[in-house]
Amino acid sequence: DQNKFQAIISHCKEYGFIFQSSEIYDGLSAVYDYGQYGAELKKNVRDYWWKSMTQMHENIVGIDSAIFMHPTIWKASGHVDNFSDPMIDNKDSKKRYRVDHLIEGYADTLPEAEKTALIQQMEELLKGNDYPGLKKLIEDNKIKCAVSGTVNWTDVREFNLMFSTQMGSVAEDANEIYLRPETAQGIFVNFLNVQKTGRMKIPFGIAQVGKAFRNEIVARQFVFRMREFEQMEMQFFIRPGTEDEWYAYWKEERMKWHKSLGLDPARLQYHDHAKLAFYAKAAVDIEYEFPIGFKEVEGIHSRTDHDLKQHQQYSGKKMQYFDTEINQNYIPYVIETSIGLDRCCLMVLSEAYEEQDLGTPEKPDSRVVLKFPAKLAPIKLAVFPLTKKDGLPELAKELMADCKKSFYCYYEEKDSIGKRYRRQDAIGTPFCVTIDHQTKEDGTVTVRYRDSMEQERIPLASVKEMVMKKILE
Ligand code: ATP
């Protein structure tokens, strides 16, 4: 549903969640800035992931490695030689497409059976790196360029997705370095540092959140595919031979995490990879049904000892672990979980976004509400004095002062209470509290719940605890 997707994008802009980067200069393609509420939402998702991974797992620790890394790392990881996508250019429009996206886009317009057959053919060809075959598939199906409507294609070629820059003075010894295209390598190269200093025993994990950069060619899907984005990755180091059970464990554990975000389980699914890297034992994606269809949010990969072995070879440093339980030295195997923070925010926004018709034939009315789980909502509590006099603002500010030490609150005294509710609905604030004259008499306030729009009176003294409890749910 493209309309819903567009509505979410507009809403994100109108309410201070996400802006196009460099907007006053007409924007920078596939780069975005998070506004006041988007930054809070993103921080809450990041913190929730971080806590679930590190605080909730005694054998997982977090690190924060640099974006710039020694260039040989990207040789060892295979990114210099292999981090590329097969692309094709349309000769008339000069537009470049990722071959799989082009074919998938076309397949979406076909009846289900034909679509499946075409995708299967494509996956076979991709698996065999059969570029002439892919070109032929595009030509045989008369797949058109979306811009020029023509079918005039170049050959299929590979383009590396890494951004590069020069470190130090360019004139001297020009040293090309890359902006990391994933955070994982910072974990691999610190494997021994963390294992030794943290006295970590296998099985154990290292988690990290940070920026990654990819020169994506097709980048027209809002924060789903960006050129600068944030990843949340975790590498779990295990004894060789235990990879199947740990893979199964993390596959399930990560799905549970997604469900704990309050997502409808019917909108989540696994997608097994048809095409595996030569070293990989298994790989699966967790997909979410965005308004634009089921798409990958997270990957879980069983990577054997490939990455550490590569770094051992390229660095000449031993990447071994001595397992005291079995008295053996080995290079650990790795299960990796890798999720995009921005994609995750888009998923949470898509799930939360709702347009509701609340009107009657006599009195039309509607609202847009973001039904975030309380723990992810940018603002947890809005505090409204009913009027600007009679000591009500003072009481409201006392409540603010008490609550804002513990969670993000918002104070507002302008406009009718109804209007104030609607503004909070649009940014997803789960609770609004109104202080009125009765508060002065009996110490109660009206709390209004975002989703049900129901209101009830509760003691002023219990507001903070009520919100705290919901945030931890
Ligand atoms: P895709 O097939 O969508 O390009 P990928 O398989 O290349 O993704 P990975 O390399 O496995 O992705 O990266 C792990 C996660 O990082 C992805 O599941 C996704 O959530 C996120 N991610 C990857 N590329 C981007 C991007 N360009 N913009 C936003 N998030 C991204």
Residues whose N, C-alpha, C, O or C-beta is under 5 A from the ligand:
A	BS01	ATP	R214 E216 V223 F224 R225 M226 F229 E296 V297 E298 G299 S338 I339 G340 R343
